Amino acid sequence: MDLELKGKAAVVLASSKGLGKASARQFALEGARVMLSGRNEEALEKTAKEIETESGSPVYWKTCDVSKAEDIKALMEQARDKMGRIDVLVNNSGGPPAGTFADMKDSDWQQAFELTLFSFIRAIRAALPELKKNEGRIVNIASSSLKEPVDHLILSNTFRMGIAGLSKSLARELAPDGVLINTVGPGRIATDRTKTLDEKKAERLGKTLADVRAESEASIPAGRYGTPEEFSKQVVFLGSGANTYVTGQTLLVEGGAVKAY
């Protein structure tokens, strides 16, 4: 299948590692030019060289704290300057701290909002003129908690739902302009974030990390954690020209673990 990405330009937020990096890599392998972003300059430069060498596609990068409006604005300006256009926006961010309602202060709620929801709003706003001009695609990376809340992730459970509402509303507003927007929710994907959450759970329950992972894998019908590469292929399809009629949808990549419809 031709994903019609050759010559296209994709901006991927929080892409120096994890799901963002895997998604950026897959876009580049399909022939798209890619703009990486993240807070760590050294990690970004290393990732850009790695993806460019493997794919042969131009890869650019800029430091960006997605919780800061001025950083997002500067990122989109540089993306237009370096690539000449923006066809795809992949919204992504690190996850907020784990914990229960009783654990969280006002500042925790505010920071989680800025990180996981407002960053997506700001990025869409900044990229939208280009996306409308090019009949572009928006893909939001969220969480399987969009369908089924995850224990001890009160902040993520709350604000990820906002992403789903934003996407559904924008799907109706932007479809007349040819812009399609969808959300992809990872389940247990083998990333640093998942390892950190497993470590916290192991500490909380007095178990080993290996035991926690084994129990988690046993609860997944597929019997294992997913890989970032598996996840990224779904992101790239929804962000590609091969997707011509899917918008406002939420796709979970979770090996059958989520029981909700």
Buried (B, 14 or more C-beta within 10 A) or exposed (E): EEBBBEEBBBBBBBBBBBBBBBBBBBBBBBBBBBBBBBBEEEBBBBBBEEBBEEBEBBBBBBBBBBBBBEBBBBBBEBBBEBBEBBBBBBBBBBBBBBBEEEEBEEEBBEBBBBBBBBBBBBBBEBBBEBBBBBBBBBBBBBBBBBBBBBEBBBBBBBBBBBBBEBBBEBBEEBBEEBBBBBBBBBBBBBBEBBEEBBEBBBEEEEBEEEEBBEEBBEEBEEEEBBEBEBBBBBBBBBBBBBBEEBBBBBBBBBBEBBEEE
